[in-house]
Amino acid sequence: MQEGPAKSSKKTGVDMQGLIGKKIGMTRLFNEAGKAVPVTVIQAGNNIVEQVRTKEKDGYTAVQLGFEQIAEKRVNKPELGHFKKLGTAPVKILKEFKLDSADEPLSAGQVVGVEVFENEKFVNVTGVSKGRGHAGTIKKYNFQRGRETHGNTCHRERGSAGANSYPARVFPGLKMSGHMGAAQVTTRRLEVVGVDKEAGLVFVKGSVPGYKTGYVFIKKFIGK
């Protein structure tokens, strides 16, 4: 019987708030009771430290991580100059994360893996949601549809959008049909079922935003 990767009780790894990852797909793991748990697989190993922000130089402490190395011709000149100044290889995704400890020994070019989440129970995941194109209010906001009987012709229409002569306008932010999805979404408090340090995988239970092969930012959940 397949089991999820075991979590260690000993604190290891780098004390930073998050990692960059790529959504691989879904699978299932079996917990200690033998129950199948559906999980999303996120490839988050091989994050490269591009730059370390310090209180003395930058006014705050953080680390800039890079994910997925690419050829130099794939980046623009300002980004290429940034990488050459740091002496690191160009990457596709850059993201800054706060450090749990200002004394964390990090240097440019260092590789950070999923050991960051080895002892974490919950995480927040940020990504770009799936694009749904132009959608009506029933699909977009779960509006109620019109009745089908007695000559009613307003089945999936939104209905009235405002008053008559006053205020003689449509208020901003009114829920109407339009573009749906393809926006940044953060899902909070997703359960970390396990991590695979050798393969660089994080197994998360819950709704991870985005499509397969989409990039996500995983952060430690801080709160109740």
C-alpha positions as MATLAB code, in Angstrom:
seq = 'MQEGPAKSSKKTGVDMQGLIGKKIGMTRLFNEAGKAVPVTVIQAGNNIVEQVRTKEKDGYTAVQLGFEQIAEKRVNKPELGHFKKLGTAPVKILKEFKLDSADEPLSAGQVVGVEVFENEKFVNVTGVSKGRGHAGTIKKYNFQRGRETHGNTCHRERGSAGANSYPARVFPGLKMSGHMGAAQVTTRRLEVVGVDKEAGLVFVKGSVPGYKTGYVFIKKFIGK';
ca = [
       0.000    0.000    0.000;
       1.371    3.403   -0.967;
       1.926    5.843    1.852;
       2.652    9.542    1.931;
       6.178   10.744    2.632;
       6.808   10.816    6.360;
       7.329   14.129    8.128;
      10.302   14.550   10.431;
       9.820   16.048   13.894;
      13.283   17.589   13.806;
      13.550   21.088   12.341;
      15.707   21.191    9.226;
      16.175   23.273    6.112;
      16.250   26.982    5.474;
      14.085   29.359    7.494;
      12.340   31.282    4.731;
       8.674   32.008    4.155;
       8.113   30.317    0.804;
       9.193   28.839   -2.514;
       8.372   29.063   -6.212;
       6.805   25.955   -7.713;
       5.105   24.455  -10.747;
       1.767   22.660  -10.611;
       2.331   19.139  -11.979;
      -1.077   17.521  -11.551;
      -3.021   15.386   -9.086;
      -2.568   11.988   -7.463;
      -3.477   10.304   -4.200;
      -1.591    9.308   -1.081;
      -2.606    6.944    1.682;
      -2.529    8.187    5.267;
      -1.737    6.132    8.366;
      -5.337    4.890    8.537;
      -5.117    3.596    4.963;
      -7.511    6.242    3.648;
      -6.822    7.690    0.182;
      -6.157   11.437    0.253;
      -6.404   13.385   -3.043;
      -3.451   15.755   -3.416;
      -2.025   18.242   -5.882;
       1.631   17.664   -6.763;
       3.791   20.793   -6.878;
       7.388   20.711   -8.148;
       9.180   23.160   -5.862;
      12.735   21.829   -5.662;
      15.804   23.579   -7.086;
      14.881   27.142   -6.159;
      18.027   29.207   -6.752;
      19.031   32.045   -4.446;
      19.544   35.020   -6.760;
      19.956   37.825   -4.241;
      19.895   38.310   -0.474;
      18.326   41.505    0.890;
      19.838   42.787    4.135;
      18.693   45.335    6.689;
      21.882   47.355    6.338;
      21.829   47.638    2.543;
      18.157   47.373    1.565;
      16.311   48.277    4.765;
      14.687   44.853    5.114;
      15.635   41.182    5.142;
      14.469   38.891    2.360;
      15.720   36.490   -0.263;
      15.121   36.682   -4.011;
      14.578   33.223   -5.473;
      14.699   32.105   -9.089;
      12.974   29.123  -10.663;
      13.548   27.265  -13.933;
      16.758   28.261  -15.699;
      16.433   29.564  -19.277;
      18.770   30.704  -22.045;
      20.107   34.276  -22.043;
      18.221   35.086  -25.258;
      14.943   34.481  -23.402;
      15.370   37.472  -21.038;
      15.405   41.194  -21.781;
      18.476   43.390  -21.303;
      17.606   44.812  -17.850;
      17.000   41.314  -16.480;
      20.150   39.982  -18.129;
      22.154   42.791  -16.535;
      20.617   41.903  -13.168;
      21.690   38.267  -13.481;
      25.190   39.145  -14.707;
      25.680   41.551  -11.810;
      24.717   38.809   -9.370;
      26.766   36.190  -11.238;
      23.843   33.755  -11.529;
      22.157   32.006  -14.453;
      19.002   33.567  -15.982;
      15.713   32.143  -14.694;
      12.112   32.351  -15.854;
      10.470   33.308  -12.530;
      11.768   35.670   -9.837;
      10.117   36.172   -6.451;
      11.107   37.602   -3.083;
      10.266   35.877    0.182;
      10.798   37.064    3.733;
      13.240   35.260    5.995;
      12.238   33.808    9.358;
      15.668   34.725   10.682;
      17.814   37.689    9.654;
      20.926   35.611   10.407;
      20.086   32.904    7.868;
      23.337   32.006    6.012;
      22.424   32.356    2.333;
      24.502   33.208   -0.704;
      23.815   33.779   -4.411;
      23.713   30.554   -6.390;
      22.666   28.408   -3.435;
      19.921   25.856   -4.163;
      16.934   25.645   -1.813;
      14.456   22.766   -1.855;
      11.197   21.580   -0.352;
      12.803   21.052    3.041;
      11.409   24.527    3.770;
       7.967   22.909    4.233;
       9.119   19.688    5.879;
       7.566   20.589    9.241;
       4.742   22.807    8.022;
       1.145   21.667    8.363;
      -0.544   24.356    6.260;
       0.477   26.689    3.423;
      -0.969   29.468    1.272;
      -0.701   28.990   -2.492;
      -0.856   31.887   -4.975;
      -1.309   31.402   -8.708;
      -3.142   32.611  -11.798;
      -6.558   30.982  -12.074;
      -7.776   29.238  -15.222;
      -9.151   31.612  -17.846;
     -12.847   31.030  -18.610;
     -13.299   33.681  -21.280;
     -16.470   35.797  -21.378;
     -19.024   34.434  -18.904;
     -22.554   35.380  -17.955;
     -23.705   36.224  -14.439;
     -25.110   32.729  -13.796;
     -21.732   31.087  -14.387;
     -19.652   33.932  -12.967;
     -21.632   34.839   -9.829;
     -24.134   31.974   -9.440;
     -27.118   34.225  -10.190;
     -30.532   32.551  -10.267;
     -31.994   31.894  -13.722;
     -35.452   33.001  -14.858;
     -38.415   30.653  -14.888;
     -39.247   28.653  -18.016;
     -43.056   28.949  -17.818;
     -45.903   31.343  -18.721;
     -44.240   33.179  -21.568;
     -41.159   34.308  -19.658;
     -38.316   35.104  -22.079;
     -35.715   36.200  -19.496;
     -34.005   32.878  -18.830;
     -30.298   33.600  -18.374;
     -30.300   37.397  -18.680;
     -29.005   39.462  -15.795;
     -32.036   41.722  -15.473;
     -32.171   45.372  -14.451;
     -28.842   47.140  -13.966;
     -30.077   50.302  -12.242;
     -32.851   52.830  -11.622;
     -34.511   55.186  -14.134;
     -33.936   58.942  -14.075;
     -32.036   58.869  -10.780;
     -29.155   58.188  -10.411;
     -29.220   57.673  -14.210;
     -26.046   55.629  -14.198;
     -24.711   52.190  -13.371;
     -22.784   52.013  -10.110;
     -19.137   50.895  -10.372;
     -18.470   47.313   -9.331;
     -21.929   46.054  -10.232;
     -21.902   42.314  -10.916;
     -22.349   41.900  -14.657;
     -21.258   39.487  -17.360;
     -17.672   39.768  -18.546;
     -14.206   38.258  -18.406;
     -13.850   35.413  -15.928;
     -10.696   33.867  -14.523;
      -7.063   34.499  -15.547;
      -6.524   36.514  -12.356;
      -4.169   36.115   -9.410;
      -5.777   34.017   -6.688;
      -4.509   32.993   -3.254;
      -5.922   29.911   -1.557;
      -5.204   29.955    2.163;
      -4.593   27.168    4.654;
      -4.062   24.230    2.351;
      -2.867   21.088    4.121;
       0.632   19.786    3.427;
       0.161   16.011    3.211;
       3.852   15.324    2.613;
       7.083   16.306    0.900;
       9.542   14.349   -1.232;
      12.955   15.959   -0.836;
      14.697   13.746   -3.385;
      12.185   14.521   -6.152;
      11.571   18.096   -4.936;
       7.799   17.628   -4.611;
       5.209   19.056   -2.227;
       1.879   17.225   -1.858;
      -0.942   19.626   -0.992;
      -4.569   18.817   -0.208;
      -7.070   21.418   -1.409;
      -7.797   23.761   -4.287;
      -4.537   24.931   -5.850;
      -5.208   27.767   -8.336;
      -4.154   27.509  -11.976;
      -3.738   24.919  -14.672;
      -1.233   22.083  -14.954;
       2.324   23.341  -15.616;
       1.288   26.727  -14.181;
       3.624   28.511  -11.760;
       2.598   29.046   -8.149;
       4.053   30.683   -5.032;
       3.871   28.578   -1.879;
       4.079   30.397    1.451;
       3.920   29.196    5.029;
       0.511   29.716    6.613;
       0.735   32.143    9.520;
      -2.417   32.496   11.559;
      -5.125   30.498   13.263;
];
